[in-house]
């Protein structure tokens, strides 16, 4: 079994300062094998925000895997966004924008889905899907981690990242079993399974871990206990009108006949 903490959309610079310590305590208590952070560590990719996010991450004792989100690219500086969009991210969070990590039986494949030329939408770059397919390990539980979801529900107004449908299909066919993403600030899992489009790919779209936007209503992270054909999920939610995190919501999933189902 591999324990993974998944958090996304921290948005340092526009974050709930009162939730930072409870969040760090929750991560520490999880004793994860790896902490996966799927982008938007900052709100506007400014140096002070990156420094604050870096200090936060430095306090996590577990191993981390971090990929960028669209908010980690300069928005207000068009020249920087087009000529050196990931300079700040590389300096503070690591030179590799698509890292790969082995944690127990899990193989986590990071994807940089942020696109400086279409700031909000995101994309899979030329050759990226093939790289991921080629990196999948038939003896491991293969997990992709990216900021932009592979699939979105019809109620979502934002456009799906370019080549995302192709990526979801080919990754599922290659034996990738779990996808961790963020971006939308809306938790979704069972609703995506119910579409039936990718039954062999358990897609967890995480909510925002720290963003203070009132319309989000809540902050949250997920703790996953991952086995070859089973996942136990703890969803930890902190409503914005309350202090700290409440008791976790527990869900369990099983992979049977190539299809995930809640049990």
SEZAKE-39881 format. One line per 8 residues: their letters; for each residue x, y, z of C-alpha. Coordinates in steps of 0.25 Angstrom, whole numbers, plus 5000, padded with zeros to 4 digits. Each point is the difference from the previous one (the first is absolute). Layout:
BEGIN
a) X Y Z  ...
//
This chain:
BEGIN
xxxxxxxx) 5000 5000 5000  5005 5014 4997  4994 5012 5007  4999 5013 4992  4996 5014 5005  4994 5008 4988  4999 5015 5001  4998 5010 4989
xxxxxxxx) 4997 5015 4998  5007 5006 5012  5000 5014 4994  5010 5006 5010  4997 5015 4999  4985 4998 5001  4999 4989 5010  4994 4997 5013
xxxxxxxx) 5012 5003 5010  4992 4994 5012  4999 4987 4993  5015 4998 4997  5004 4994 5013  4988 4991 5001  5004 4995 4986  5014 4998 5003
xxxxxxxx) 4996 4992 5013  4990 4991 4991  5011 4997 4990  5010 4996 5011  4989 4991 5007  4998 4993 4987  5014 4994 5000  5000 5000 4984
xxxxxxxx) 5009 4993 4991  4999 5011 4991  4993 5014 4999  4995 5003 4986  4998 5015 4998  4992 5003 4987  5003 5014 4997  4996 5014 5003
xxxxxxxx) 5009 5002 5011  4999 5015 4999  4989 5010 4996  5008 5009 4990  5014 4993 4999  5006 5011 5008  5014 4998 5007  4994 5003 5014
xxxxxxxx) 4989 4990 4997  5010 4989 4995  5009 5002 5012  4988 4999 5010  4995 4987 4992  5015 4995 5001  5000 5002 5015  4987 4992 5001
xxxxxxxx) 5006 4989 4992  5013 5000 5008  4992 4996 5012  4994 4988 4994  5009 4988 5005  4995 4990 4990  5005 4999 4985  4993 5010 4991
xxxxxxxx) 4997 4999 4985  4996 5014 4994  4994 5004 4987  4997 5015 4996  4986 5006 4997  4996 5011 4992  5000 5010 5012  5015 4996 5001
xxxxxxxx) 5003 5007 4987  5001 5016 5000  4987 5006 4996  5002 5014 5002  5014 5000 4993  4997 4996 4985  5015 5000 4996  5004 4991 5012
xxxxxxxx) 4988 4991 4997  5004 4998 4985  5015 5000 5001  5003 4993 5014  4987 4996 5006  5005 4989 5009  5013 5007 5005  4994 5003 5014
xxxxxxxx) 4994 4986 5001  5013 4993 4997  5008 5009 5009  4991 4997 5012  4993 4987 4998  5010 4992 4991  5006 5000 4986  4992 4988 4995
xxxxxxxx) 4985 5004 4996  4996 4986 4998  5006 4992 5011  4999 4985 5002  5000 4993 5014  4999 4986 5005  4993 4998 5013  4998 4986 5005
xxxxxxxx) 4992 4993 4989  4996 5013 4994  5006 5007 4988  4996 5015 5000  5002 5007 4986  5000 5015 5001  4995 5008 4988  5002 5015 4997
xxxxxxxx) 4986 5004 4994  5002 5015 5002  5000 5008 4987  5006 5014 4999  4993 5002 4987  4986 4996 5005  5002 5004 5015  4987 4994 5005
xxxxxxxx) 4997 4988 4991  5013 4991 5001  5005 4990 4990  5007 4987 4998  5013 5003 4993  5005 4993 4987  5005 4987 5004  4995 5001 5014
xxxxxxxx) 4990 4989 4999  5010 4990 4994  5010 5003 5011  4990 4997 5011  4995 4987 4993  5015 4996 4998  5002 5003 5015  4989 4991 5005
xxxxxxxx) 5005 4988 5008  4992 4988 4998  5004 4995 5014  4996 5013 5008  4987 5008 5002  5002 5011 4990  4995 5014 5004  5000 5013 4992
xxxxxxxx) 5001 5013 5007  4997 5013 4993  4993 5013 5002  4989 5000 4989  4990 4988 5001  5000 4990 4989  4985 5000 5000  4989 5011 5005
xxxxxxxx) 4986 4999 5003  4990 5006 4990  4997 5011 5011  5014 5005 4999  5001 5013 4992  5015 4999 4998  5006 4993 4988  5007 4987 5002
xxxxxxxx) 5015 5000 4997  5004 4998 4986  5002 4985 4997  4994 4996 5013  4990 4990 4994  5011 4993 4993  5009 5000 5012  4989 4994 5009
xxxxxxxx) 4997 4989 4989  5014 4996 4998  5005 5001 5014  4988 4991 5004  5004 4990 4989  5015 5000 5005  4996 4996 5014  5000 5013 5007
xxxxxxxx) 4989 4998 5011  4999 5014 5008  5001 5014 4996  5002 5011 5010  4996 5015 4996  4995 5013 5004  4997 5013 4993  4985 5001 5002
xxxxxxxx) 5000 5002 5015  4988 4989 5000  5002 4986 5005  4995 4990 4990  5002 4985 5000  4987 4991 5000  4994 5010 4990  5011 4997 4990
xxxxxxxx) 4999 4985 5002  4985 5001 4997  5003 5005 4986  5006 4987 4996  5009 5006 4991  5013 4995 5007  4996 4989 5009  5014 4995 5002
xxxxxxxx) 5005 5014 5004  4997 5005 5014  5000 5015 4999  5001 5008 5012  4998 5015 4998  5004 5006 5013  4994 5013 5006  5009 5012 5004
xxxxxxxx) 5009 4997 5012  5001 5015 5005  4994 5010 4990  4992 5010 5007  4990 5003 4989  4986 5001 5007  4993 4993 4989  5008 4987 5002
xxxxxxxx) 4993 4999 5014  5010 4989 5004  5015 4996 5000  5004 4985 5000  5010 4990 4997  5000 4985 4998  5007 4988 5006  5001 4988 4992
xxxxxxxx) 5004 4986 5004  5003 4993 4986  5001 4986 4997  5001 4993 4986  4985 4998 4999  4994 5009 5012  5000 5014 5005  4996 5005 5014
xxxxxxxx) 4997 5015 4999  5000 5010 5012  4994 5013 4996  5004 5011 5010  4991 5012 4999  5001 5014 5007  4988 5008 4998  5003 5015 4998
xxxxxxxx) 4990 5004 5011  5007 4991 5010  5014 4998 5006  5008 4988 4996  4997 4987 4994  4988 4991 5003  5000 4985 5001  5004 4994 4987
xxxxxxxx) 4990 4994 4990  5004 4986 4997  4998 4993 4986  5005 4987 4995  5002 4996 4985  5003 4986 4994  5005 4997 4986  4993 4988 4995
xxxxxxx) 5000 4995 4985  5007 5013 4996  4990 5009 5006  5000 5008 5013  4988 5001 5009  4997 5005 5013  4998 4989 5011
//
